[in-house]
Amino acid sequence: MNSKQRIVIAGAGFGGTYTYAHLHKYFHGRRDVELVIINKNNYFIFTPLLHEVATGGVEPSNIVEPLRKVCGCCLHEFHLGQIDKIDLAAKEVWMANESCRRIPYDQLVLALGATTAYYGTPGVPECVFTLKDLDDAIRIKNNLIHSIEEAYHFHDSTKAKNRLRFVIVGGGATGVELAAELADFCYETFSAYYPQDLISKIEIILLSKADSLLASFSPHFREIAHKMLLQKGVKVRLNAGVVRVDSDSIELDNGEKIETRTVIWVAGIVPSKCDFISNKEVLLDRSGRIEVNEYLQMKDYAEVYVLGDMACFKNPGDTKVVPALAQVATKQSKIVASNIIASIDNKTYRPFYYRSSGSLLSLGRWLAVAEIGSFRWGGHLAWWMWRTVYLSKLLSWSKKMYVAVDWTLNLFSHRDISEIGGGGGKKTGIRR
């Protein structure tokens, strides 16, 4: 085993990347500690802006940060690939590529995030667009542009309407933000380049299985967001469960069929599966999250930390698991890093307790809603705050500048409508 303390971070989302940043800041220059990041992509992606990439508001490359750049200092390691197995007894991570590398660790951070939840709905995996990574966002944008280009040539009004009926499934934060940006993209940008009789055929439908949007937010917050969506021309359908999706329609639980060629599924997430962990004694909750103690350590394995969407953590005295939010993962990363430091330098461990910093929700051009403590408001000020907060959280100054330029240009010009890499089948972004 290496004489250095090797800390392996599996996953480079908010939890993993921010844990690395905290550890690197503390251990910078030390030769007795080695940091290793493993990730399926060679970049960190700023997921809160994916809906803007999908609707042409931000360039794709501006919300990613190369991991080689992130961990280039101090010669820390980065391994690209999928994890095949974690051997808790041997303290090894097995990679799933041809080299079959085994990466030993002294401390392990599990931050592999979550995947899209399909809930066993027939047709969903094959026939919908999702919004979990950069390729998803690019596929959605290409499909939107290709749909209106196709509709432009249809003489049959019904076919044109079917191409231009965009259905978003999921009334949570992602669905609401995406619906608002999609309305801006269609009714502002498209209207500058396509005939108005074609624009009038566009229909944006947001489906929520619950009896309100944004079920985890306060009633006042939900009301403001709902009202703003309606003002933008989004049709909101509540108590609308989906039972089937095919290539030409979506079927609701009341028997209604909606003809559409574009279904964007943002109806929820499930934690990344943990069946690659060798020891079957790992405790999971009903959703498949790994149970952790107050220090975010896996039970019975103090050298393994779990955070973000994979972790089942409840505040003391609370029956609810903390929400699967980037805010939670970034807060947990600080505690995980502190406790790893404590284990190496014989310091005091810190328990985690989640306190929300508030909620911000973008609703397109000049509009947002904010909730911080007992204060709730919407409009231009909330929009300015949303942009300021998220801009500050981008990792590098260059990305902050690029995104700021994108946003500034969009205030004075229309978004880009180039279909780049489109054509073909679902893998390239178009449902035929």
N, C-alpha and C positions, 0 to 999 in steps of 0.2 A: 504494500500500500504506500502511496505517496506520503512523504514526511510532512507535506503541507496539509493544512485543513482544506479539503476540497468541498466547496458548496456548489451543488448542482441545482439549477433553477429550470424546471420543466415547464415550458410555456412562456411566451413573451407578449402577453396581453398587458393590461394595466397592472395586474397583481405582480406578475413576474418581472416586468421591466422596471417598475418602480422599486421593487425589492432589490433588484440589482443596483439601481441608482443609489439607494440608501447605503447598501453594503460597500459599494465602490467608494463612496465619499468617505466612509469611516476607515476602510482598509487601504486606501490609496497609498501606494509605495511600500506596503508591507510584503515581505517575501514568504511569510509563513501561512498565507491564505491564498487560495486559488478559486476564482469564480468561473463557473461554466454555465452557459445558457444553451438550452436545447429548444428548438422551435421548428414547426413544419414549414414556415416561410422564413426568408432571410431578412424580414423587416418587421418592425412594430407598426401596427395600424391604429390610427386614432379613430376608433369606431363611432364616437358621437357625431362625426361629420360624414358618415357613409351615405346618409339620405341626401346630402347636398351633392355628393359625387353622382349619385343616381339620377339627379335632376339637373345636372349641368352647372351647379353653383360653385363647385370647387374642383380643380384639376386633381385627378387620382394620385399623381405622384406627390402632391403637396400634403397629403395626410399620412404618409408613411415615412419611417425613419430606418435606414439600413442598420441591422443589428451588428454588422462588422464595425460600423462607425461607433455604435453605442459602446461596444466592449473592446474597442481597439486599444484603449489606454491600459497600461500595466500588463499587456499581453495576456489578458484573460481570454478564455476559449469560447467559441461559438460552434455548435454542431447543428447542421441542417438535416432535418429528417423527422420521421414519425417514431414514436416509442413503441416497441413491440412488447416489452415486459419490464416490470420493476420487481427485482428480487429483494424483498425487505430484509431477509435473513443475511444474505451476502452483501447487502448494501451496494447493489449494482443496478444501473439503468441499461437495458438492452435496446439497441437501436434496431429498426426494422429494415434497414437498407442492406445492400449486398455485402457490405463489409462486416455486418453482424457485430459491430463494435459493442463492447461492454464498458460502460463508464462508471467507475467506482465513485462513491461519495462518502463523506463524513456527515454532511447535513444535506437534506433534500427539501426543496420547495416545490410543491405541486400546485401549479397555477395554469391548468390546461383549459380553463374556461368552460364554455357550454356550446351545444349545437342546437339547431332548430328543432322544435317539438312538432311532430306531425300528428300525434294522438291517434295513430292508426287510421286516419281518414283516407278512404280509397281515392287513388289518383293523385294525391297531394305530392308525394316525392317526385313523380314523373312529370307533372303538369304545371307546377307553380315556379315562380321566382322567389328566392329568399334574399335576405339582406344581412349576411353575417361576415362577409369579407369583401375585399376590393373587387374581385372578379364578379361577385354578385351585383355590386353597384354598377359596374360597367355594362353587364348584361341587361340590367333594367333600363339604363339610359339608351342603349342601342335598340332595345325593343320598343321603347316609347317613340323614338324617332322613326324607326322602320314602320311602325303601325300607322303613323300619320302619312308617311310617304306612300304606303300601300293604299290607304283610304283616299288619297288625293286622286287616284286613277280609277276608283270605283264609280260606276254610273248607278249602281244599285245602292240606294240610301240605307237599306237595312244592313248590308255588308259593311258599309262605311261606319255605321254606328257601332256594330259589333267590334270592329277593329279599334274604335276610339272609346270603348267602354273599359275603363281601368278599375279593377276591383282590388282593394287592399283588405286583407283579413287580419284583424287584430286591432283592438281599440286601446292598446297601451301607448306608452310614450313614443316608441318607434313608429307605430302606425299613424299616430296623430301628426308627428313631425313630417313624416313622409307625405301624407295626404296634403298638408299645407304647402310644402315645397312643390309637389306635383301640380297643384292648382296654379302656382305662380309660373311654373315651367310651361304649362299648357295655355293658360289664358293671357299670359303676358309675352313670353318668348315666341311660342308658336304663332300667336296672333299677328306677330310682326312679319311673318314669312309665308303664311298660308291664308287662303281665302276665308272670309268670315263665315260663309255658309258651312265650311268644313269645321271651323272652330266651334260653331254652335252645336255640332254633333258630339263633341267631347263630353264624356260623363265620368266623373270620379266618384266612386262609391267606397265608403269606409264601413266595414262590417265589424260589429262587436258582439260577442256572445253574451256579454254582461248587459245589465240594464242601464249602464252609463259608460262613457269613455273614462279612461284613466282611473280605474277603480281603486287604485292604491293612494290616490291623492285626495285632498279635501274637497267637499262638495262645491265650494266656491270656485276653486281652481278648475274643476271639471266643467262647471257652468261657463266660465269665461272661455275656455278652450273650445268647447262645443259651439258656442255662439260665433267665435271667430272663424271656425271651419265653415259654418253655414254661410257666413258673409263672403267667403272666398269661392263659394259655389260647390263645395263638397257635399255630397248626399250621405248623411250619416244614418246607418241602420243599426238599431240596438236590438238586443234579444234575438240576434240572427246567427245561429249556429250553422256551421257548414258540415254537410254529411257526405259530399262527394264532389270531386273535381275531375273534369275531362278536358280534352284539348279545345273544346268550343264552348264550355259552359261551367257554371258552378251551381250546385244544388244546396238549398238551405233546408234546415230541419222542419220548416213548415210546408215543404213540398215545392216551394217556388224555385224556378230555374232562372238564372241570369245568364244571358248569352254574352260571352266575352272570350277574347283570346289572350287576355293579360290578367293573371291573378298573382298578386304579390303577397306572400305568406309571412306575416310577422306576428303570429298568434302566440308566441311563447318560446321558451327555451328549456332544454334539459341539460344537466351537467354532463360533461364529457365522461364517457363510460370508464369505469375503473376495473374492468374485468382483466386488464393486463397486469394487475397487481397479484403477485404469486401467492401471498398469504391470504387465505379465505377468511381469516378472523377479523379483517378490516370491517369496522362497523359502518353501515350505510343507512341513511334514512329512506323513507318510502320513495323519494324522488331520485335516489341514487347518489346523493351527496355524502361525502365522508364526514363522519362525526369527529369533532375536534374538542379539545379542552379550552380553558380560558386563555391559554397562551398560543392558541391556534396550532397546537401539536396534535398529530394523529394519536388516538388513544393506544397505548402500549408501545408506541414508537416515538419517543421524545425527539429523535433526530429528524423526524419528518414533519414538515409544516404544510398545511393546506390552507389556501385562501381563495377569495373570489367565488365564482359560481360553483366550484367544486366542494366548498366547505359548508357543512351544516353547523352553523353557530347561532346560538340564541343568547341574548343579553340575560344576565342573571335575573331570575324571577319572571322572565318573559316566555310565552309559549310559542311565539312566532320566530321563524328563522329570519335573520336579517336579509333584506332584499338583495337580489342579484343586480347590483349597480356598479358602474365604474367607480363611483364615489366610495362605496364600501371596500372594493378591492384596493384602492389607493390608500385608504386609511389602514387597512389590515397590513399592507406591505410595510408600513413604518413599524408596526409592532413585531412582525415576523423578523425584520432586519434587526431590530433592537434585541430580540431574544436570541437570535443567532450570535450576535455580538456578545451578549451576556454569557452564553455557553462557552465561548472561546476565551473571553477575557475575565471570566469569573465575576460577572456583574449580576445585578438583580434583574430577574425576569419581570416583564410588564404584562399584565392581563389586558385583553382587548375588551373595549366597551364601545358599541356603536352609537354615536349621536349624529343625526342628520345635520348637514350644513345647509339644508334647504333644497328646493327644487327649481330648476329653470327649464323651460320648454320653448323651443323655437317654433313659431307658426308662420314662417315665411318672411317675405319682405316687410320690414319695419314692425313686425308683430312678434310678441312672445308673451309668456306668462311667467310670473315668478312667485315663489312662496318661501319666505325665510322667517321662521318662527311664526308669530301671529300676523305678520305682514303679508298681504297678498295683493298683487296688482298685475295689470297687463298693459300692452301697448308699446310705444316707442322706448320708454325708459327700460322696461324689462328686456326688450330686444337688444338695446345697447349693452345692458349688463350681461345677457347671455353671450354675446359675441366677445365681450371683454374677458369673461371668465374662461371660456373655452380656448380663446386665443392664448391666454397665459399658460394653459396646460399642455400645449404642444411642446415637444421635447427640445427642439433646437430653435435658435433665433432665425435661421434661414427659413424653416417651415412656418414660423409665426409670420414672417415677412411675406412669404408667398401667399399664404391664406388671406392675409390682410389685403394684399393687392387684388386677389380674386374677388373678395367681398366688395372692395371699393369700385372695381370696374363694373361689377354687376349693378351698382347703384346708378350708373350712367350709361350702361349699354346692355344689350340682351345677352343671354347665356349662349354658350356654344351648342350648336345643333348638328355637329358632325357625328356621323355613325362610324366609329372607328372599330374595326375588327368585327363588324356585324355580318349577317348573312348566315345561311346554313340552318343548324338546329339549335336546340336549347343550350348546348355547350358554348355556342358563340353568341348567345343572347337573344335568339328569335324563336318563338314558338310558331310553328307552321300549321 
